[in-house]
C-alpha cells in the first residue's frame, strides 16, 4: 500500500498537527494510520452519540486502535440529540474538534464525493451542487478524496487494521446511492474527473461575473450565475427564472426569498436586501462553535488570544450563547463606560445606519449582552489576566459584503465588524 501513502502524501494535506475524526469505520481507520505515518503530532477524536446499540462497541474499538497506534484519543459523549439529528451530530463533532490543536482531518473518499454529488443533484438544483466537497475548507481537510472506498478497504486489509461496520448504512439514502454507483465500474472515477473539470470551469465563469451588470444584456447562463452571486448564500435556484423574467419585463419588481430576503430588480439590475420588518431568528452558539446567522456566520474559539474586539473572558461566558438580532429596549453595560446604555444609543454613537442595525448579531450569555461586533463588549465579559479567552468573530459572506459596500455611500462602506486580522 505504498502507492496509497504516496498519493496521500503528494496531496500535501497531512502535515503538521492533525486531529483525525475517528468513527471506527474503514475510511477513518485508514486516515488515522496514514496520519500517523505522514503527519504529527496526531490526536484522534471519537464522538459517542449513543444513538446505536453498537455505540459502546464502536468506542471500545477506537480506544483499542489508538492504543495500538500510540495515538492520544479524545472521546466525547454527545448527550440528547436536538432538532435534525444529522445537523446536530455534525455540530457536536466539529465543535469538539475546534477545541483541539491542528487541522481537522475527515475521512471522506472519492466514493463519498460521488454520493454527495448525486444526492445534491436530486435534492437541490443548481451548478454549485455539482462542485462537490473541497479538499480543504478552513481547518477541515479531506486527504482521502482521491481514494475510493475499495482502496481504503484494501489498505486496511494489507495493514491488518480492523474496522467497524454500521449496519444502518445500507438502508440509508447514501446506501441506495451506492447501488446507483455500482452500475458502472468507473462511476466514481468519472465523477471525480468531471468535478475537477467543473471546478476549473467555475473559476473561469466566476471571474466573468459583474454583480452590477444589466441582466438583460447577458447570455442566459451568465445571467443565472450573476443572480446566484448576488443572492448567495440564500437558496435562490428555484427563483432564478422569476427574477430573470422581471428583468426582461423592465421597470421595477421584486421576488421574496427564504430567510426574510428580497431580490429587487430595477431596470435589469438586481440587488438583495432584508425585507422590511424581517429579522434573522435567534440561534444557539456553542463555546466553542460556529453558526450561520443572517448574512454571515458567527464563530467562537477558545484559546490564548490577544485583546481585540470580540475577545472575551471564557470563564464569564455560559456554555451556550444566544445569537439574535437587536431588539428595541436592549441595554448593556459597555466596557469602560461605568454604567448601562441602550443599544440604540450605542448604535447612534457608532454611526450605525438604521437599516444596518438588525443585520448585526447580538451575542447574549445568560441574558446579558456580551458582544455586538464593532459596537461594544459587555463589562462583565472583559478579558482578564492570563486566563482562557474566547474570540468571537462575525464574518459576512463575500456577496453580502459586496452588497453592503455598494449600498453604503460612506468611505469604507461601513464601520468594521471586528478588528481581528485573521477573521
N, C-alpha and C positions, 0 to 999 in steps of 0.2 A: 504493500500500500504506500510505497514511497511516492508514487505518482500523485495520489490524493494529497499527501502532505506538501509536495512541491507545488501543486496547483493552488492550494490554500495560501501557502507562504508567498507565492507570486502576487496574490491579491493585495498583500501588504496591510490587511486589516488586523491580523493577530500580531500585535507588537505592544510591548509595554504592559502596564497593569490592565487586567481584564476581569470583569465579573461575568461568569457564564450562568445563564438561566438554565437550570438543570431540572427537567421534569422526570428524567429516568428513561424516556423513550430513546430510540436508537439515534436520532439526529442530535439530540442534546448530549448523549453519551459520546458520540463521535466528536462533537465540538469540544467537549471538555478535554478529551485525550489530546486532540490537536493543539488546544490552547496550552496545555502543559508542555508539549514538545516545542512550540513555536513562540510562546509569549511568556510573560511573567512580570510580577507575581500574579497568580491566578487565585480567585476566590469563586466558589460555586454558591449559587442561591437557589434553594428549593422552597416553593410555596405549597404548603399543605392546605388545600381549600376545604378538605373534609366533605366533599360532595360525592365521593365514590367509596364503596366498601373497601376498595383496594388502596385507598389513600395512605393508610398507615404502612402498608407493604411497600408502596412507592417510596415513601420517605426512608424506610429502613434500607431499601436498595440504594438510594442516593448516598446515605451515610456510609454504607459498605464500600461503594465505588470510590468515594472521595478518600476514605481511609486507605484504600489500596493504592490510589494515585498520589497520596500525600498532599491533598488539596483541602484547605480550610473550607468548611461548609457552614453557611448561614441558613437556618430553617425558620420560616415564618408561617405561623398558623393564622389563617385569614379571618376566622370568625364567620358570622352570619352574612350571607350574600344580600346585596341591596340592588333593587331595580333589575336591569338587564344583566344577567349573570355573566355573560362573556365580557361585557364592558367593565363590570365590577372586578372580575378576575384580572383583567389587563391592568386596571388602575392599581390594584393591590401589588402586583408583582413589579411593575415599573416604579411605583413609589418606594418599595423596599430596595430595589436596585439603585435608585438615586442616592440612597444613604451611603453606598459603598464606593470605594475609590476605583476608578478605571473605566474603560469602555465597557458598555453593556452588550455582551455578545449573545445573540439568539440564533437558534439552530434552523432557521428557515432554509430550505433547499430549493433547487430548480423545480422539484415536484410541487412544493408549496406555492412557488411563484405561479406555476401553470394553473393550479387550482384556484388561486386568488384571482387571476385574470378572468378565468371562466366564470367564477361566481360574480365578479363585478360586472361582467358583460350582461349577465342575467338580471342582476339586481339594480344596476344604475347605468343609464345611458350616458354617452359622452366619451370623448377621446381619452380623458385622464384615467378612465377605468382600465385602459389598455397599457398604461405605463408601468404597472406593477409596483413591487416594493423596491426601494432603493437599497444599495449595498451599505450605505451609511446615511444616517439621519440624526444629526446632533451626536449624542453619546452612543446611540444604538448602532451596532454593526451587525452585518449578516455575512459572515465569512464563507458560508456553505452554499451561497446562491448559485454557484456554478456546478454544484454536485447534485446528482439525482438521489432519490431515496434508495435506489438499488445500490448506488455506490457507498452511501453511508452504512447500509446493511453489510455489504461485503467488507468494508473497513473494520467494523466492529467484530465480524466473524474472524477475520485474519488476526486481529489484535487480541482476541479472546476476551472481548468486553461484553458482558451480558447487558440486556436492556429489558425494560418493562413494556408490555403491550396494553393499550387501552381498548378494551373490547367494545366500547361505545362508539369508537371512530367509524366503524363500518356502517352504522345506521345514520350517521350524521350527514349533513349536506355535503361536506368535503368527501365523505366516504362515497357518496353517489357520484360526485365529480370524478373520483378516481376511476370509476367504471368507464366514463367517457374517455379519459386519457388512455385507458388500456386498449382502445380501439385501434391505435396505431403505435408501432414500436418507437417511432421517432417523435411522438407528440410533444414530450417535454423539451427536447432539444429544439424542435421547430418553434415552440412558443418562446423559448429563451432567445433564439436568434431574431425573431420578429420583434420582441421587446427592445433589444439592443438597437435595431434599426429605427423603431418608433421614437426612442429617446433621442437619437441623433436628429431625426426629422423634427421632433418637437422643439429642440433647441433652436433650429433654424426658423421655424414658424413663430416661436415666441419673440424672436428678435424683430420680427416684422410688425408686431402689434403696436398700434398707437391708440391709446385709450381716448384721445381727443378727436379721433377720426370721425368723419361723417359716414355712418354705417351704409348709407345708400350708395356710396361710391366704391365700396369694397367688394371683391369677389365673395360669394356666399360663404365659403369655408373660412375666409379671414374675418368676415363679419361675425360669424358664430364664435370664433376664438376671441375676438375683441370683447364681445358681450360676456363671455366666461371670465376673462381677465378683470373686467370692470366689476363684476358681481362677486368674484370669489372672496371668501370661501363659502358663500351662500349657495345652496343647491339650485342651480339655475337651468340645468339642461332641459327640463320639461317645459320651460317658459321661453326658450330662445325664439321659437317660431313666432310667438305672440309679440315679443319685443321687436323683432325684425319687421313684422307686419306694421307695427306702429310707426317705425322709422320710414317705411316705404309710403305710408299714407300721408306723411308730412304733418306739420303742426306739432302739438304737444299732447302727450298722453302718458299713462303710467301702467305698470304691472306690479302687483304686490307679490313678494317672495316670502317663503317661510322665515320665521325668526324676527318678524317685525320690520323687514326691509322693503323698500320700494324702489323699482327702477323707473326713472322718469326719462322719457325720450322727448327731446326738443329739437325739431328740425334736423333729424337724422343723428343727433349726438345723444349718447346715453350717460346717465350718472346714477349713482346709488346713494341713498340716504335712509336713515331710520324713519319709519312712518311717524307722523305727528302723534304723540301720546304713547307710542310703542317703546317699551324699555326691555332690556335684557332681564332674564329671570335671575333669581338668587340660586347659587350653586355652592356645593361643598368643596373645599380645598384642603387636602391633607398636608401635614407637615412632616416630611417634605412631600411634594407632589406638584401637579400642574393640571390646569383645567381650562378648556375653551370657554370664553365669555365675551359676549358682544362681538366686536370686530377683531378680536385677537385672542391672546392667551395670557393667563396669569400663572406664573411658576413660583415655586417656593423651594429653596435649597437650604440645607443646614451645613454649616462649616465655619471656618475662621476667615471671615470676610472683613475687608476694610470698611470703615463707616462711610456710608453714602446714602442717597435717597433709596429707601427700601430695605436698609439694613436694620434689623430689629433684634431685641434680646430674645433668644429662643425660650428661656425659662419663663418669660412673661406671657407667652402665647399658649393658647389651647391646642390640643392635639389636632383638632379640625377647625378650620376657619370658614367663614362665610364670605363669599364674593357676591356683591349685589350692586345695583345702581343707587345713586344718590336719591334720598327721599326728603321732601320738604320737612323742615323741623330737625334734621340731623344736626347734632352738635358733637364736638370732640374737644379734647384738651391738647392742642398742638404743642410739639416740642419747643421749649424755650419761651412760651407765651406767659406761663404762670397763671393760667385760668382757662375757661372754656370759651368756645366761639362757634357760631353756626357755620356749617359748611358753605351755606350761601354767601356769607361774608368772606370766607376764605377764598371762594371762587372769584369773588369780586376783587379781593386784594391781589390775587394772582393773574387777574385779567383773563379768566377762562370764559369764552363766549357762552351765552345761554344755551345755544344749540349743541354745544360740546359737553355740557355737564353730565347729562345722562349716559354719555358714552364712556366716561371714566369709571373704572371699578372702585368700589368702596370695600376695603377688606376689614372684616369685623371679627374680633376674638371675644367670645363670651359676652356679647352685647356691646362691647366698647369698640369704637372705630380705631383701628390700629394704623391704617395707612391709606392714603389716597395719592396715587402716583403724580409727582410733580406739584402736589398741593401741600401735604402735611403728613407728619408721622405723629402718632399719639405719644404723649409724655410717658405714660406707663410702660411703653414698649421700647424706650430708649436703650440702645446697645450700651452695656456697661462692662467695664473691666475686660478681662480676658476670657470670659465665659463663652459658651457656644452661641453663635449668632444665626439668624435666619436672613436670607436675602430674598426679598420679594421683587419680582420683575414683571412689568406689564409690556408686552410686545404686540403691537398691531401687526396684522398680516400685511404684506407688502402692498396689496391692492388697496386696502383701506388707507394705508399711509399715503399713497399717491392721491387718493380721492380727497383726503382731508387737506393735504397741502394745496390742491387745486381750488378748494372752496374757501380757504382761509387766505385773505389778501395780505396778512401781516408778513413782514420778513421772517423767514424761517418757518412759516406756516402755522406754528402752534408752540406753546411752551413745551419743554422737554418732559416726556412722560416719566423718565427716570434717568439717573446720572451714571449708570454703570456701563462701562465701555464694552463689556462682553455680552450685554443684553441677552 
